[in-house]
Amino acid sequence: MKIRLASDLSYDSIVDGPGLRMVVWTQGCIHNCYGCHNPETHKLDGGIIVDTDNIIKEINKLKLQKGITLSGGEPFLQTKALSIIAKQAKNNNMDVWCYTGFKFEQLVDKSNPLYFDNINLLKNIDVLVDDKFNFDKKNLELIFRGSSNQRIIDVQRSLNNKIVVLKHEYMEAEMNIAR
C-alpha cells in the first residue's frame, strides 16, 4: 500500500514522545492551524509517495528506538496505510504515539463516515495528542504538545472506557517543570 509522506523518516527524535523514536511525517493537512511548525506538510498533493512495505522494513531494523510517532500533516487522512505501519510497530513491541488536529471524540464518533478506519488505526496507538494547535494557547513549558488545549490521551484505556483518559504522568511532569 502507498502512503504520502512529507519527508524521509526521522530515526532519532526525542521530542515526539518519550525515548528515542522514529517519526513518520505524513503529508496533507486540512486544519491549517495558525503558527503550525510544519506548514510545508499541508498540501494534500505534496511530499513523496512511499510503499508501506519500505517503512515496515525500516521499523524491523530499529534497535535503539522505544517507539514510533505518527505526525504530519494529519495522520488521520491516511488511516489505512498508517494502520499497517502502526500494527507492525506494535508487533515489534514498540509503543505508538500519534499527533492529530482532530479531537478524540470526533475520531470515535460513530456518525463519522471514517469511523471504522479511525478505529482500526486507534487500536494500534498507545498515546494520542489531539486537537488543533492553538497559537493563543502556545506554551513552551508543555511536554510533547504545543498548546494547552491539546490533550495527551491513553488511547487503549479511552477506547475501553468509552471516555477520554489522560496520561497524567505527562501533565504532572509539566507541573514540575513550571515550578
C-alpha positions as CSV (number, residue, x, y, z in Angstrom):
1,M,0.0,0.0,0.0
2,K,1.2,3.5,-0.7
3,I,1.4,6.4,1.7
4,R,2.2,10.1,1.1
5,L,4.9,11.4,3.4
6,A,6.2,14.9,3.9
7,S,9.8,13.8,4.1
8,D,12.0,10.8,4.8
9,L,11.6,9.1,8.1
10,S,13.3,10.6,11.2
11,Y,15.1,7.9,13.2
12,D,16.3,9.8,16.3
13,S,13.6,12.1,17.6
14,I,13.5,12.8,21.4
15,V,10.7,15.4,21.3
16,D,7.8,13.5,19.6
17,G,7.1,11.2,22.6
18,P,9.2,9.5,25.3
19,G,12.6,8.0,24.5
20,L,14.3,7.7,21.1
21,R,11.7,7.5,18.4
22,M,11.2,7.0,14.6
23,V,8.8,9.6,13.2
24,V,6.6,9.0,10.2
25,W,5.9,12.5,8.8
26,T,2.6,12.3,6.8
27,Q,1.8,14.8,4.1
28,G,-1.5,16.6,3.8
29,C,-3.5,18.6,6.4
30,I,-6.8,20.3,6.4
31,H,-6.6,22.1,9.7
32,N,-4.3,25.0,8.7
33,C,-3.5,25.9,12.3
34,Y,-2.1,29.4,12.6
35,G,1.5,29.1,13.8
36,C,1.9,25.5,12.7
37,H,5.5,24.4,12.9
38,N,5.1,22.1,9.8
39,P,3.2,24.3,7.2
40,E,5.0,22.6,4.4
41,T,3.1,19.4,5.2
42,H,-0.3,21.0,4.4
43,K,-0.5,20.5,0.7
44,L,-2.6,17.3,0.0
45,D,-0.7,16.5,-3.2
46,G,2.8,17.4,-1.9
47,G,5.5,15.3,-0.4
48,I,6.7,11.9,-1.6
49,I,4.9,8.6,-2.2
50,V,6.3,5.6,-0.3
51,D,5.3,2.0,-0.1
52,T,4.3,0.9,3.4
53,D,6.5,-2.2,2.9
54,N,9.6,0.0,2.8
55,I,8.6,1.7,6.1
56,I,7.9,-1.7,7.7
57,K,11.4,-2.8,6.6
58,E,12.8,0.2,8.4
59,I,10.8,-0.5,11.5
60,N,12.1,-4.0,11.6
61,K,15.7,-2.7,11.5
62,L,15.2,-0.4,14.6
63,K,17.3,-1.3,17.6
64,L,17.5,1.7,20.0
65,Q,14.1,3.2,19.4
66,K,11.4,2.9,22.0
67,G,8.6,3.5,19.5
68,I,7.3,5.3,16.5
69,T,5.4,8.6,16.2
70,L,2.8,9.3,13.5
71,S,2.8,13.0,12.8
72,G,2.4,15.4,9.9
73,G,0.4,16.8,8.3
74,E,-2.7,15.0,9.5
75,P,-2.2,11.2,10.0
76,F,-5.9,10.6,10.1
77,L,-6.2,11.4,6.4
78,Q,-4.2,8.2,5.7
79,T,-5.6,5.8,8.2
80,K,-5.4,2.6,6.2
81,A,-1.7,2.8,5.4
82,L,-0.8,4.0,8.9
83,S,-2.8,1.1,10.4
84,I,-0.4,-1.3,8.7
85,I,2.6,0.6,9.9
86,A,1.4,1.0,13.5
87,K,0.4,-2.6,13.7
88,Q,4.0,-3.7,12.7
89,A,5.5,-1.4,15.3
90,K,3.2,-3.0,18.0
91,N,4.2,-6.4,16.7
92,N,7.8,-5.4,17.4
93,N,6.9,-4.4,21.0
94,M,7.2,-0.7,20.2
95,D,4.9,2.0,21.5
96,V,3.0,4.2,19.0
97,W,2.2,7.9,19.5
98,C,0.2,9.9,17.1
99,Y,-0.4,13.7,16.7
100,T,-3.8,14.8,15.2
101,G,-5.6,18.1,14.8
102,F,-8.9,16.2,15.3
103,K,-10.3,15.7,18.8
104,F,-10.6,12.1,20.0
105,E,-14.3,12.4,20.2
106,Q,-14.5,13.3,16.5
107,L,-12.5,10.2,15.6
108,V,-14.6,7.8,17.6
109,D,-18.0,9.4,16.6
110,K,-20.0,6.5,15.0
111,S,-21.6,9.0,12.6
112,N,-18.2,9.9,11.2
113,P,-18.0,8.2,7.8
114,L,-14.4,7.2,8.5
115,Y,-15.2,5.8,11.9
116,F,-14.1,2.2,11.1
117,D,-10.8,3.3,9.5
118,N,-10.2,5.6,12.5
119,I,-10.9,2.8,15.0
120,N,-8.6,0.4,13.1
121,L,-5.7,2.9,13.5
122,L,-6.6,3.8,17.1
123,K,-6.4,0.1,18.1
124,N,-2.7,0.3,17.4
125,I,-2.0,3.6,19.0
126,D,-0.9,3.9,22.6
127,V,-0.9,7.7,23.0
128,L,-2.8,10.3,21.0
129,V,-2.0,14.0,21.2
130,D,-5.2,15.5,20.0
131,D,-6.8,18.9,18.9
132,K,-5.5,21.6,16.7
133,F,-2.5,23.7,17.7
134,N,-3.8,27.0,19.1
135,F,-1.3,29.8,18.9
136,D,-3.0,31.8,21.6
137,K,-2.5,28.8,24.0
138,K,1.1,28.1,23.0
139,N,3.2,27.2,25.9
140,L,6.9,26.2,25.7
141,E,6.8,24.5,29.1
142,L,4.4,21.8,27.9
143,I,5.8,18.3,27.3
144,F,5.1,16.7,23.9
145,R,2.4,19.2,22.9
146,G,2.5,22.8,21.6
147,S,-0.6,24.4,23.1
148,S,-2.5,23.8,26.4
149,N,-5.8,22.9,24.6
150,Q,-4.1,19.7,23.3
151,R,-4.5,16.5,25.4
152,I,-2.2,13.6,25.9
153,I,-4.6,10.6,25.7
154,D,-4.2,7.0,26.8
155,V,-5.9,5.6,23.7
156,Q,-6.5,2.0,24.8
157,R,-8.0,2.9,28.1
158,S,-10.1,5.6,26.4
159,L,-11.4,3.1,23.9
160,N,-12.2,0.5,26.6
161,N,-13.8,3.0,29.0
162,K,-15.6,5.0,26.2
163,I,-14.4,8.2,27.7
164,V,-11.2,10.2,27.3
165,V,-8.5,9.0,29.8
166,L,-5.5,11.4,30.0
167,K,-1.9,10.3,30.5
168,H,-1.5,12.1,33.8
169,E,2.2,11.4,34.2
170,Y,3.0,13.9,31.5
171,M,0.7,16.5,33.0
172,E,2.4,16.1,36.3
173,A,5.9,16.4,34.7
174,E,4.8,19.7,33.1
175,M,3.7,21.0,36.6
176,N,7.2,20.0,38.0
177,I,8.9,21.9,35.2
178,A,6.8,25.0,35.8
179,R,7.9,25.1,39.5
